[in-house]
Every structure is written in C-alpha cells, then in structure tokens.
C-alpha cells in the first residue's frame, strides 16, 4: 500500500487537525485518512453526477474498499465512532439475564434444603 507524506505543514493547521482528530475519537492518521477518503469520494461522486451506488463513496471507502480490509466489517484504523463500536459490541454480546434468582440466594436455598 502506498504511503503519502505531507511536508512543511504550518503549525496552526497541524494543531487544528489534531483537535479535529480528538473530537472524532481518531488518531491523527485516522483523521487524515478519513479526510482524504471523503475528498476522493466527493470528487468521484461529482464526476458521476452524484450516483448513489458509487464504489468510492465515503462510507464504502471507510468500510474497507480502499484496500485496508475485506469489506464493510473492517475499516481504516480509527475511523469508527465510539457509538458505532458500542453498537457492534452490543450485537455481539448477549445481555445478562434479568429478574431471575440471585446466585447467592440459590446457593443458600440449596444448602438449606439438605
């Protein structure tokens, strides 16, 4: 995968990018990747007359079509929001049982029944 480098970035611009990355809960690299992907997707969509099925749409690029993963489940490092991560976690993990007997009460009942 090619590496891009930007030289001689003015300090106010670099600081603004660091702040933006912090607000979006991303690394600086992740924020720069998101900005570049959005710019490329917008340019590509504009050249196609804003067709919604563009293979370079920002969400598709972030979802892994930029060469970082195999599909929408894998994304560029740092490109998921904390809310997206929480939703994915909630889907994968079963909720604990509610309203049932408490473990300690079950042990006491079993002990007292002997």
C-alpha positions as CSV (number, residue, x, y, z in Angstrom):
1,X,0.0,0.0,0.0
2,X,1.5,3.4,-0.9
3,X,2.5,5.9,1.8
4,X,1.7,9.5,1.5
5,X,3.6,12.3,3.3
6,X,2.8,16.0,3.7
7,X,5.8,18.2,4.3
8,X,6.0,21.7,5.9
9,X,2.5,21.7,7.4
10,X,2.0,25.1,9.2
11,X,1.7,24.5,13.0
12,X,-1.8,26.1,13.2
13,X,-3.0,23.7,10.6
14,X,-1.4,20.7,12.3
15,X,-2.9,21.7,15.7
16,X,-6.3,22.1,14.1
17,X,-6.1,18.6,12.6
18,X,-5.0,17.2,16.0
19,X,-8.0,18.8,17.6
20,X,-10.3,17.6,14.9
21,X,-9.0,14.0,15.3
22,X,-9.5,14.3,19.1
23,X,-13.1,15.4,18.6
24,X,-13.8,12.5,16.3
25,X,-12.1,10.0,18.6
26,X,-9.5,9.2,16.0
27,X,-5.7,9.1,15.7
28,X,-4.2,11.9,13.5
29,X,-3.5,9.2,10.9
30,X,-7.2,8.0,11.0
31,X,-8.5,11.6,10.7
32,X,-6.2,12.3,7.7
33,X,-7.3,9.1,6.1
34,X,-11.0,10.0,6.6
35,X,-10.5,13.4,5.1
36,X,-8.7,12.1,2.1
37,X,-11.3,9.4,1.5
38,X,-14.1,11.9,1.8
39,X,-12.4,14.2,-0.6
40,X,-11.8,11.5,-3.2
41,X,-15.3,10.1,-2.8
42,X,-16.8,13.6,-3.2
43,X,-14.8,14.2,-6.4
44,X,-15.6,10.8,-7.8
45,X,-19.3,11.2,-7.0
46,X,-19.4,14.7,-8.6
47,X,-17.8,13.3,-11.7
48,X,-20.5,10.7,-11.9
49,X,-23.4,13.1,-11.4
50,X,-23.9,12.0,-7.7
51,X,-24.9,8.5,-8.5
52,X,-25.6,6.8,-5.1
53,X,-24.1,3.5,-6.0
54,X,-20.6,4.9,-6.4
55,X,-17.9,2.3,-5.5
56,X,-15.9,5.2,-4.0
57,X,-18.5,6.6,-1.7
58,X,-17.1,7.8,1.6
59,X,-18.8,5.1,3.6
60,X,-17.5,2.4,1.1
61,X,-14.0,3.8,1.2
62,X,-14.1,3.9,5.0
63,X,-15.7,0.4,5.1
64,X,-12.7,-1.2,3.5
65,X,-12.8,-0.8,-0.2
66,X,-9.7,1.4,-0.1
67,X,-7.6,-1.6,0.4
68,X,-7.4,-1.8,4.2
69,X,-9.8,-4.7,4.6
70,X,-12.0,-7.3,3.0
71,X,-15.3,-5.5,3.3
72,X,-17.6,-3.3,5.4
73,X,-16.8,-5.2,8.6
74,X,-13.2,-4.0,8.6
75,X,-12.4,-0.3,8.4
76,X,-9.5,2.0,8.4
77,X,-7.9,2.4,11.8
78,X,-9.6,5.0,13.9
79,X,-12.5,5.6,11.5
80,X,-15.3,4.3,13.8
81,X,-17.0,6.5,16.2
82,X,-17.4,5.3,19.8
83,X,-21.1,4.9,19.2
84,X,-20.5,2.5,16.3
85,X,-18.2,0.5,18.4
86,X,-20.7,0.3,21.2
87,X,-23.5,-0.8,18.8
88,X,-21.3,-3.6,17.4
89,X,-20.3,-4.7,20.8
90,X,-24.0,-4.8,22.0
91,X,-24.9,-7.0,19.0
92,X,-22.0,-9.5,19.6
93,X,-22.5,-9.8,23.4
94,X,-25.6,-11.4,24.9
95,X,-27.4,-9.4,27.6
96,X,-27.3,-10.8,31.1
97,X,-30.5,-12.4,32.4
98,X,-32.7,-10.0,34.4
99,X,-35.3,-10.8,37.1
100,X,-34.0,-14.3,37.9
101,X,-32.9,-15.6,41.2
102,X,-29.6,-14.2,42.6
103,X,-26.8,-16.6,42.7
104,X,-26.2,-16.3,46.5
105,X,-29.9,-16.9,47.1
106,X,-29.7,-20.1,45.0
107,X,-26.7,-21.4,47.0
108,X,-28.4,-20.7,50.3
109,X,-31.6,-22.4,49.2
110,X,-29.7,-25.4,48.1
111,X,-27.7,-25.5,51.3
112,X,-30.8,-25.1,53.5
113,X,-32.6,-27.9,51.6
114,X,-30.1,-30.5,52.8
